[in-house]
Amino acid sequence: MQLQRTVLIIVAALAGCSGRAMAAATERPWFERSLVGMEIGPTGAQFGYSDAKDVRYCARFDGREIVRHAIAAHSEYLVLWVHDGDYAYYDSKLLPKAPGLGKRDPLRDAMDEARKHKLPLIAYCVVQQGGHFFKAHPDS
């Protein structure tokens, strides 16, 4: 504990902070000094090559409902998975939508609902393996 306090004092001095400001910052819990949010997304397709005919996948993935639950949990921001190696979870021109989405666009729905609550929404896109995208676009 003493070593940790000494390191904090040295860091504060190097950063030009007063000892009083540093002590005040360390007295409050981290979750009062930081934004606390959630990352939400479907599970499964990130491993690649899922069954494109399985309409159960994302049948209940609802952007509006996700935002409502994040608000109820007092989330201060939301990270929504909208693209992985297999699917887009929005109306994409490049990647197929998850089979259970039908005409729904969870990203658009989440954006509309988040705007009502002034909840910052981060659209998270990842391509971490081959998947459908790389089969269709081997040049990328």
Summary of the structure (lengths in Angstrom):
residues: 140
radius of gyration: 20.9
end to end distance: 50.7
largest distance: 60.9
contacts: 380
relative contact order: 0.17
helix: 41%
strand: 11%
